[in-house]
């Protein structure tokens, strides 16, 4: 089935519901399901996407532009350790002007009271949102492979929409426009590690400081530029860095 898109406002009626859908329905950001009536309602103004990634499976989410990040269960985020709380968890900042969240000491692989990661103020962690109730403090976890402390590298802030596009939507959208994804363009010039947080933070690390700086500048400029300019931006920054290294 072909993906569907429709412009929605908060409270609009959508043509889907868990009871009427013939396939498993997964709700994403910007969508609320009334637990009593099972009515699906958009909570944000934007473009609602109805996709079918697999047979008998449907995804529904709203692509909206927001400057404030609100934690949702399952989100991949980059946070900064700002302290400890109650002797059993770390306090983590996900974005400016937002409430801190908690990261329990036991939310790491094979963690115990005697064996757990020792994090200090200022450390960066890549984590998943484990719980996010409206009236309670959100909690994080680093149990799955690939999560945990982010060492060295550089971190930058970007619009939330750009982070979502880079993590989830980039490939499909850019294939239609005949261009390569930003990450694929970077891979043509250097090897790198990257962590993308839905909270508008991106961490990147290369083998050399010069390549790390080039990637940092590229991502920072691409988040403000159209997709059609990605290729030229990548080539220009790597040429500039190469000239500096030669000198």
C-alpha positions in Angstrom: 0.0 0.0 0.0 1.1 3.5 -0.8 2.0 5.9 2.1 -0.7 8.6 2.8 -0.2 12.2 4.0 -2.7 14.7 5.2 -2.4 18.1 6.9 -3.9 18.0 10.4 -4.6 20.3 13.3 -5.0 19.3 17.0 -8.3 17.5 17.5 -8.9 16.7 13.8 -10.5 13.3 13.1 -8.3 10.7 11.4 -9.4 7.9 9.1 -7.8 5.2 11.3 -8.5 3.6 14.7 -7.1 0.5 16.4 -10.5 -1.3 16.2 -11.2 -0.5 12.5 -7.7 -1.1 11.2 -7.1 -4.5 9.6 -3.4 -4.5 10.5 -1.3 -3.8 13.7 -1.3 -0.1 14.2 1.7 1.7 15.7 1.3 5.3 16.9 4.2 7.7 16.8 4.8 11.3 17.8 2.0 13.8 17.7 -0.8 11.2 18.1 -3.0 10.4 21.1 -5.4 7.4 21.4 -8.4 7.8 23.8 -8.2 4.7 26.0 -12.1 4.6 26.4 -13.3 5.4 22.9 -10.1 4.3 21.0 -10.4 7.4 18.9 -7.1 8.6 17.4 -6.5 12.3 17.7 -3.6 14.5 16.5 -2.1 16.6 19.3 0.2 18.7 17.0 -0.3 20.7 13.9 1.6 19.3 10.9 1.5 16.5 8.3 0.1 13.2 9.3 1.9 10.2 7.7 0.3 6.8 7.3 2.9 4.3 6.3 3.0 0.5 5.8 6.6 -0.6 6.5 5.6 -4.3 6.6 2.6 -6.4 5.5 -0.2 -6.2 8.1 1.5 -3.4 9.9 0.6 0.4 9.8 2.4 3.3 11.3 0.8 6.7 12.0 2.6 9.8 13.2 2.6 13.6 12.7 5.6 15.4 11.3 5.6 18.7 13.1 8.2 21.5 13.7 8.7 22.2 17.4 11.4 23.8 19.4 10.6 22.1 22.7 11.3 18.4 23.1 8.7 16.3 25.1 9.9 12.8 26.0 8.0 9.8 24.6 8.5 6.1 25.4 11.0 4.6 22.9 12.6 7.8 21.8 16.4 7.7 21.3 18.0 10.7 23.0 21.3 12.2 23.9 21.6 13.6 27.4 24.1 15.3 29.6 24.7 14.2 33.1 24.0 17.1 35.5 24.2 15.3 38.9 22.8 12.4 40.9 19.5 11.8 42.6 18.7 9.9 45.8 21.8 7.7 45.5 20.2 5.4 42.9 20.1 7.4 39.7 21.7 10.1 37.6 19.9 13.4 36.7 20.1 14.0 32.9 19.4 17.1 30.9 17.9 16.5 27.5 17.4 20.1 26.3 17.5 23.6 27.6 14.5 25.0 29.5 13.0 21.4 30.0 12.8 19.4 33.1 15.6 16.9 33.8 15.0 13.2 33.6 16.5 10.3 35.6 18.8 7.5 34.5 18.8 4.7 37.2 22.2 3.1 38.0 20.7 -0.3 37.2 19.6 0.8 33.7 22.9 -0.5 32.2 23.8 -4.0 30.9 24.9 -6.3 33.7 24.7 -3.5 36.3 24.7 -4.2 40.0 25.3 -2.3 43.2 29.0 -3.2 43.0 29.3 -3.1 39.2 27.9 -0.1 37.5 29.2 2.7 35.2 30.6 5.7 37.0 29.4 8.8 35.3 30.4 12.4 36.2 28.8 15.7 35.6 29.2 16.7 31.9 29.3 13.2 30.5 27.2 12.5 27.5 25.0 9.4 27.2 23.0 7.8 24.4 19.8 6.4 25.9 16.2 5.3 25.2 13.2 6.8 27.0 11.8 3.9 29.2 8.8 5.8 30.8 7.2 9.1 30.2 4.0 9.7 32.2 2.5 13.2 32.2 2.6 13.8 36.0 5.9 11.8 36.6 9.5 12.3 35.9 10.6 10.6 32.7 13.2 7.8 33.0 15.9 6.6 30.6 17.7 3.3 30.1 20.9 2.1 28.3 20.2 -1.7 28.3 20.4 -2.3 24.5 23.7 -2.6 22.5 24.9 0.7 21.2 23.7 2.8 24.2 25.7 4.2 27.0 28.4 6.9 27.5 29.6 8.8 24.4 33.3 9.5 24.6 35.3 12.2 22.7 33.7 13.4 19.5 31.5 16.6 19.2 27.9 17.3 19.9 25.7 19.8 18.2 22.1 21.1 18.5 19.7 20.9 15.6 16.0 21.3 14.9 13.9 18.4 16.1 12.5 17.9 12.7 15.9 17.6 11.2 16.9 15.0 13.8 13.8 12.9 13.0 14.4 13.2 9.3 18.0 12.1 9.6 17.1 9.1 11.8 13.9 7.8 10.3 12.8 9.5 7.0 15.9 10.6 5.2 16.5 7.6 2.9 12.9 7.3 1.5 12.5 11.1 1.0 15.8 11.6 -0.7 15.6 8.6 -2.9 12.4 10.2 -4.4 14.3 13.4 -5.0 17.2 11.6 -6.6 19.8 12.5 -3.9 21.8 10.5 -1.4 21.2 10.7 2.3 23.5 12.9 4.3 25.0 10.0 6.2 25.8 8.2 3.0 27.5 11.3 1.6 29.6 11.6 4.7 30.6 7.9 4.4 32.1 8.5 1.0 34.7 10.8 2.6 35.5 9.4 6.0 34.7 6.7 8.6 32.6 8.0 11.5 30.4 7.1 14.5 27.2 9.0 15.0 24.4 9.1 17.5 21.2 10.9 16.7 18.9 12.1 19.4 15.2 12.8 18.8 15.7 15.6 21.3 17.6 17.6 18.7 21.2 16.6 19.6 23.7 14.8 17.3 27.0 13.4 18.4 29.7 12.5 15.8 33.2 11.2 16.0 35.8 10.4 13.4 39.3 8.9 13.5 40.9 12.4 13.2 40.0 15.7 14.7 40.0 17.4 11.3 37.4 14.9 9.9 35.3 15.3 13.1 35.3 19.1 12.7 34.4 18.8 9.0 31.4 16.5 9.8 30.4 18.8 12.6 30.3 21.8 10.3 28.6 19.9 7.5 25.7 18.7 9.7 25.4 22.1 11.3 25.0 23.7 7.8 22.8 21.0 6.3 20.2 21.3 9.1 19.5 24.8 7.7 19.8 24.0 4.0 17.6 22.2 1.4 18.4 18.5 0.6 19.5 19.4 -2.9 22.6 21.3 -1.5 23.8 18.5 0.7 26.3 17.1 -1.8 28.0 20.4 -2.5 28.1 21.3 1.2 29.9 18.0 2.0 32.5 18.3 -0.8 33.2 22.0 0.1 33.9 21.4 3.8 36.1 18.4 3.3 38.1 20.3 0.7 38.6 23.2 3.2 39.8 20.8 5.9 42.1 19.0 3.5 43.8 22.4 2.6 44.3 23.2 6.3 45.9 19.8 7.0 48.3 20.2 4.0 49.4 23.6 5.3 
